[in-house]
Amino acid sequence: MASLSVSCASLVSAHPTTRMLKHHPILNTPFANPSLFSRKIDSSTCQSSSYKTRVACKSTITSPGGRKGDRKLITVQPNEEVVKVSPWVEYLPQEIQPYAKLARVEKPIGTWLLLFPFAWSATVAATTGSLPDFKTLALFVCACPLLRGAACTINDFLDRDFDKLVERTKSRPMASGAVTPFQGLCFFAFQMLLSHGILQQLVNNSLMYEALFLFLICTYPLMKRMTYWPQAYLGLVVNWGVLFGWHAIKGGLQPSIVLPLFLSGYCWTIVYDTIYAHQDKEDDLKVGIKSTALKFGESTKECITGFAIACIASFAMTGYNAAIGWPFYAFLAAASAQLAWQIGTANLSSPADCNQKFMSNKWFGALIFSGILLGRLFS
């Protein structure tokens, strides 16, 4: 089998077998899969920017025997502009783009992670043998992007000085100056008012739950300055929907079902956000931001494995107490395997891999929701 090695060169002449290496449009990196190339790439020559990449690289393919005649030259000319496909948000009017980015509309994973606890709880609360209330789920689907956007906005407002010092966040609208702090606060209030209008349509809406959620999202960014456990506080924020969803259907709470369901989501949040936090651990150390990634350090996988076990056990308890049918446990087993894959294969030294594992949690949430839905129908 041919082996592929890559070395960067400032200038490589054209060759009949030359072909262009396109900049990957999604991962924002010169190569879609770095494992296909040699481990050492000179970053001073191969560079990428937000919209263009100027690279001059020479790749050589050889046979196992290393015969020179089997080589094929693959080059990218110096100063070649390789245009990146812009995310869809770039096609919005110029005045709207900073606010769309502030709400992270181009990164829906956060909305999914906020929506699932609402959906799980509302579905568990459904009558045995019936589908969950469609209107309630639809209202949550409409409100969650606004709630998530508001949470991101207030987070960026409070963290704007720190974000300037972190590579991954320095281009955020408020950190870069595209949106002023006052404009950000106005946008935050606008999103909260819209979400309040939507949640008012629930049969059993509670202003107390809304007020407590507002308090949680406004205080979460401060936790990163105060404790190494901001992920634990985030668990309260993200899984507040468990209480909200149940109350929206039943008009009250049933602790034997709601509490283990809440604990499940809470432990799950600590698992995925600890993996996510490993992306920024070096910058966090420099600027004084705390996280469970820094708290757990080399023992991260062992620690989050404990939280994962508690998550799955609490889901099983929820299913038992709520008398959910057998399909739930089949999907719970699949979700357990997905969580084990995340932890087992996560490369905590690779920001790209940490982000990939974090993004995969939409499948974990979807498996749990599917299990609850089918378990309710066939219980």
Secondary structure, 3 states (H helix, E strand, C coil): CCEEEEEECCCCCCCCCCCCCCCCCCCCCCCCCHHHCCCCCCCCCCEECCCEEECCEEEEEECCCCCHHHCEEEECCCCCEEECCCCHHHHCCCCCHHHHHHCCCCCCHHHHHHHHHHHHHHHHCCCCCCCCCHHHHHHHHHHHHHHHHHHHHHHHHHHHHHHCCCCCCCCCHHHHCCCCHHHHHHHHHHHHHHHHHHHCCCCCCCHHHHHHHHHHHHHHHHHHHHCCCHHHHHHHHHCHHHHHHHHHHHCCCCHHHHHHHHHHHHHHHHHHHHHHHCCCHHHHHHHCCCCHHHHHHHHHHHHHHHHHHHHHHHHHHHHHHCCCCHHHHHHHHHHHHHHHHHHHHCCCCCHHHHHHHHHCHHHHHHHHHHHHHHHHHCC
